[in-house]
Every structure is written in structure tokens, then in C-alpha cells.
Amino acid sequence: MYSPQRKDFVSLTLGDQHSRSYTNGKHRRQSCWRKWKQLSRLQRSLILFLLAFLFICGILSYPSLTEQWRGLSDRSLKEDWVEIDNRGLRPIPPGLVPKLQPGVVPEVQDVPPEVIPEIQRPSIPLLPKPPAMRKPPSKRGPPALQKRGNVSDWQVKDGEEAMMKRDEDAGKEAKTVISWRGAMIEAEQGTELQSTAHGKEGTVADSEEAPDLKPVTAKAVDRVEEVREAFRHAWKGYKAFAWGHDELKPLSKTHGEWFGLGLTLIDALDTMWILGLKDEFAEARKWVETELSFSKNVDVNLFESTIRILGGLLSTYHLTGDTLFLDKAKDIGFRLMPAFKTPSKIPYSDVNIGKGTAHPPRWTTDSTVAEVTSIQLEFRELSRLTQDPQYQSAVEEVTRQVHRLEGKRDGLVPMFINTNSGKFTRRGAFTLGARADSYYEYLLKQWLQGGKKETELLEDYLQAIEGVKKNLLRQTSPGKLTFVGELSNGRLNPKMDHLVCFLPGTLALGAHNGLPADHMDLAVQLVETCHQMYAQMETGLSPEIAHFNLQSNNGRDIDVKPADRHNLLRPETVESLFYMYRFTKDSKYRDWGWDILQSFNKYTRVPSGGYTSIGNVRDPLNPAPRDKMESFFLGETLKYLFLLFSDDNELISLDKYVFNTEAHPLPIWPSASMRAEA
């Protein structure tokens, strides 16, 4: 083979002297056309499709781009001046700024000279509202304020919409402010420090360039309305993607079934009534009237269907007086009765409400102690309303048997009981967490429900609390947090379920009703620990289980194992905060509840509607959403938050109502009808 000959010259062809045009462009166009014709039909089609797609995208994006450029071009010199001025904003000493009424300019002679410039422009916001998604110029402050990286992608759009909505509702001059926890939107308006719902002055972050937070004027956030908004958002998702089904899966925009009985809807009925959401309640009532049927060939859990469905229907009947809900309660209550047809009268865990049969779980003949001893409030109330004693007789037989059983330890009960023998099984393990928790709660609440007449219930409760103090109560190091551990074969395990955080509220309720004062002291200590289970997590949300350090090895009081880092939107801590605030009026309990709501909004709220449980409370960048909204988030968590922030103590008075373990209020019996057979 020979290499091609090299040419040491450049060939240049010019047109003749009469030519008036340069034709290289024409030749180039002809060359491009030949290359286009050489492409296959498929290649040409793909290129044309891509060009068309880009053209359409350009057309669609044109309005938003236009709005953004218009927003930038409309900025006035006055706004630019305000922005520059705010970068050097400093707190104004108290007393220098008079209280201003909207639209009223005070007389200059009544105002100190150094404040006059601020008064002469009362309509100008203190802090400029940045365009959406604009990167802040400063990197100062905690990580939550430096970037949006700790907000999941599926939450960004919802955060922007929530900001705009709150801005419109708060007033013409309201602006969104991110707190140090980076969790929520607060309104800022006017020039006067006003009291919040809990009686403290509000603060907001200083300008972007400031080295630290500076107190500036703020308007109190309407926390009650924020809870309503959270409920509406959750309800929007349920209505859109899971209407009539048990649970919402907000991320996949579908539903999950457990019993197929609309658990979320029934669980939320009394919450909607208490929150004053009459339109939402009306559409839910229509579904109950026209769609809810219990004549289904389906197995339901006796405990869960009692506290959620029977309890929810009874509570809604008492709040509304609507007999539709009482009729439905009678129906489900009657269908659950086959569970009590056991050799020991200790009920089976599962009932087929269509066939009228009951059975234990496939893997055991045991029921958990909490399941069989936390249905009494509901069945006793059903007997009182129907004057049919069978319901009350069945559950009180269970209470009597557990009262007499051997195997307790200083009033503490094991976690399992056999439905054939009626005896405790797997003895030696004692906890106030899962499988035993609400046994202790219902001892006190049955005593209150019956008018403080049943002394055996009170004795068992008081003995159990002493057993907790003696066997389970410990303090951490170095923070001296008081917690309730678990006992296994005489050895203490320093772990506490989030479920145990019901206990401070229960202790406070007992102290309010004349039980020993040291119960309230213990409640104060335990609710602080429950608060720390939230505050010490990076997301501000508690894990399902916390482990406590008895020795200061790593300088931390709380550790969380990887398998326990999930948060299911549980209510127990806000439940106790509600009780503690009702009885003490200490505003810190409201503040703690507000922090929790902010964290729910930041890390669990889904833009399309609903809230999701998360898998990792230690990772704010990726909290690992689990795509499930439990029914108790609407039935309990938001209800207790609303009652915590409400100033109306007669709204579900704790002297007139007792809450079941699903937060459904049932009335304390009048003395004339203490028992159904009276």
C-alpha cells in the first residue's frame, strides 16, 4: 500500500470577473441538504420530533419566564433601598416604637427623632421577600438556612405553595420567615411585638447578611389555624387518593387496606367536628350513611376496631347528637362480641364481622394484655347507651380476671395472656410500651368514667405506678433525664418506646383528680424526656424507640439504633403536652408542641396532599419517607395539637370527658347512670 501523495499547495477556485455574488453559502446549503437526504427516515423523524419537543417546551415555559422577568423589572428604587437598608437592620430598643394601628400614622411630635424614618414608611416591609428558589447571598447561620438540601425534593413545591398561601392569609405585608429549626413558616407584619398564643413575644430571623439572629417585630402565628390547615392538607390527600379506604399512601397517591372499613375517615370524624371543619365533616357523614357497611367477610382486630371504629362512632354521636353514628356503633359492637366466646372469657384477637366467628392469631393462642384490657371504655359506654348489659359484662369479666391473676410484679403485668387458660404467659418481661401500655391508662380512665366508684381499678392503678417507680424508673447520664425502662428476667433494659410518652399525661390526669402530688412531679420529669426524644434528633422528630445511656460514655443521653429510627406520626407526646398545659398553663408545653408540628410540616408533608411516616429521624437530608399516613395522625395527633393550642378549656373539658386510647372523647357518666344495669 502506498500513502497518498502530499500536496504542497492550496487550491482556490474563484468565479469569473463578471460574477457579482459569492456562491459558497449556496454550496453549503446544497451540501447540508444532501447530508439530510442521506439520513434514514427514522433518523430524520427523531430529529424532527426532538425539535418539535423543544419548541413546545419553549412555548410552555414562556409565561413563567415572562413573570419572573416582569417581577425583576418591576422592582422599584424604593424596594432596592429597603433591601439595602434591611441588611443593616438592628433591633429597636423597647419603648421607642409606638403601637401603630393599620392605616394610621402617628403624629411626629409624639415619636422620638431616631424612630421617625421608620414611621414615615409604615407600609414598607421590614424584610424583603426573595424570589422563589433564589439562592441567598450569605452562608451564615445553621445548615438549615444555608441551603435547601435538607428539604426533600418531593416537599419543595409544597413549601413554596405554603409560603405563598400563608403570605396572602397573613396580610398585605406578611412575609415568610424560617426559624432556626428551619421547620415552618411564620408571619411577620407591622412594627409592634405582639403576644403569641402562649403569651410570649415572637421573634424572627434577621436579614440574610446579619451574623446572627436579631429580634425584630412579628405578629403571633395563629397556631390553631395552622393545625386546621395541616388537617385540610392531610384530608385533601385522603379524599383525592384514598377516599373510603383505610389509609392513604401519599407518595404513590394510592391507598392501603387493613380492614376495608374506612379507618381514616371514621377515626377523623370527631376531629373534624372539634376543629370546626363542617364541610369536611358533612361529606364524611354522607359516606358513613351511604357507604359504610360492616356486613363484610373480613377479619378485623378486636382492639384496633374497638378503639378506632366503635370509639370514633360513639364519640361523634356524643358531640353531634346524630343517631346515625349511634346506630353504626351498635352494629359494629354487636359484630365484635363473638371474640369473647373463649374457654377463659379472655377474648380472641381477631373477629370475622361478616361470619360472626373469632380466632386467635395463626401463630399463637395468646392475646396481648393491652388488647384485652383496653376495650372497656367503649363497650361500657355502649351498654350505657343501649341499656344492653352484655357489652359491659363481657369486658368487666376480663378486668376481674386480670385483677386476680398471679404473675404480676408490684402491680406490673406481663405482655401476654392465653385465651384458653386465662393465665399470663411469657412471664418475666414488664414494659409500659407496646403490648401493655394502655392497660395502665384504662385502669385510671375507667375509674374516672364510672364516677370514681370502682375502687379495685384505682388500687390496681396506684400499685402499678409504685411498681414503675420501683422497677423501671431510671435517670440518664449526663443529662439526668428520667425515663421508664423495660424489665426482662430481672434485668433492666434502658429503652423506652415512644408509646410510653402517654404516661406523663395519664399521671397528670390522675393528680388533677386527687391522686398523690408526686404523680405530677413524675409527669413533669417524663414529659421533659419525651420532649428531648424530639429535640435531640436532627429532624426534630422522635424515633419509635429510644435507648438511654446510664453512663456518660459518649456525652449523649439518647441513642437510637438503626432499626428504631422511624417515625409514624404518633400522638403520645403531644397528648401528654395537651394534659400538661391544661393543668399547669406553662407555655413551654405549647412551644414544644409547636416545634413538633413544624417538624411534621418540614419533613413529612407531601405536596399533593397528606403526610407520610419517615424511616430515619436522624437524617434531615433524606428522612426516607415510607409512603403511609396512619389513621391516628388525623384521629389523635392533630386533635391533641389543636386542643393544646386552643384557649377554650371547655372544649372537651377534662372534668366532663375521658379520652379513649385513640383520642376519642367519651363522657364521664352522670351519677344516676353509673352502670347500665342500674
Salt bridges, closest charged atoms under 4 A:
GLU67 OE2 - ARG70 NH1 2.69
ASP80 OD1 - ARG75 NH2 2.74
GLU83 OE1 - ARG75 NH2 2.66
GLU83 OE2 - ARG87 NH2 3.09
ASP85 OD2 - ARG121 NH2 3.43
GLU118 OE2 - ARG121 NH2 3.56
ASP158 OD2 - ARG605 NE 2.60
ASP167 OD2 - LYS129 NZ 2.60
ASP169 OD2 - LYS165 NZ 3.18
GLU192 OE2 - LYS99 NZ 3.97
GLU209 OE2 - ARG87 NH1 3.28
ASP212 OD1 - LYS214 NZ 3.29
GLU225 OE1 - ARG228 NH1 3.15
GLU225 OE2 - ARG232 NH1 3.22
GLU226 OE1 - ARG166 NH2 3.11
GLU229 OE1 - ARG166 NH2 3.34
GLU229 OE2 - ARG605 NH2 2.85
GLU247 OE1 - LYS628 NZ 3.54
GLU257 OE2 - HIS245 ND1 2.50
ASP267 OD1 - HIS664 NE2 2.73
ASP270 OD1 - LYS639 NZ 2.76
ASP270 OD2 - HIS664 ND1 2.69
GLU280 OE2 - ARG232 NE 3.96
GLU283 OE1 - LYS239 NZ 2.80
GLU289 OE1 - ARG285 NH1 3.07
ASP299 OD2 - HIS359 NE2 2.86
GLU304 OE1 - ARG308 NE 2.86
ASP322 OD2 - ARG285 NE 2.53
ASP331 OD1 - ARG335 NE 2.71
ASP366 OD2 - ARG426 NH2 3.15
GLU381 OE2 - HIS318 NE2 2.67
GLU381 OE2 - ARG384 NH2 2.96
GLU396 OE2 - ARG380 NH1 2.87
GLU396 OE1 - ARG675 NH2 2.79
GLU397 OE1 - ARG400 NH2 3.17
ASP410 OD2 - LYS470 NZ 3.63
GLU441 OE2 - LYS445 NZ 2.66
GLU454 OE2 - ARG380 NH1 2.79
GLU454 OE2 - ARG675 NH1 3.81
GLU456 OE2 - HIS403 NE2 3.94
ASP460 OD2 - HIS403 ND1 2.72
GLU466 OE2 - LYS469 NZ 3.45
GLU486 OE2 - LYS495 NZ 3.00
ASP497 OD1 - LYS495 NZ 3.27
ASP518 OD2 - LYS469 NZ 2.78
GLU538 OE1 - ARG618 NE 2.57
GLU544 OE2 - ARG570 NH2 3.00
ASP559 OD1 - ARG556 NH2 3.02
ASP564 OD2 - HIS547 NE2 3.38
GLU572 OE1 - HIS498 ND1 3.05
ASP591 OD1 - HIS198 NE2 2.64
ASP591 OD2 - LYS200 NZ 3.79
ASP591 OD1 - ARG223 NH1 3.39
GLU630 OE2 - LYS628 NZ 3.64
ASP647 OD1 - ARG590 NH2 2.69
GLU650 OE1 - LYS656 NZ 3.41
ASP655 OD1 - HIS512 NE2 3.02
GLU662 OE2 - ARG308 NE 3.96
GLU677 OE2 - ARG675 NE 3.01
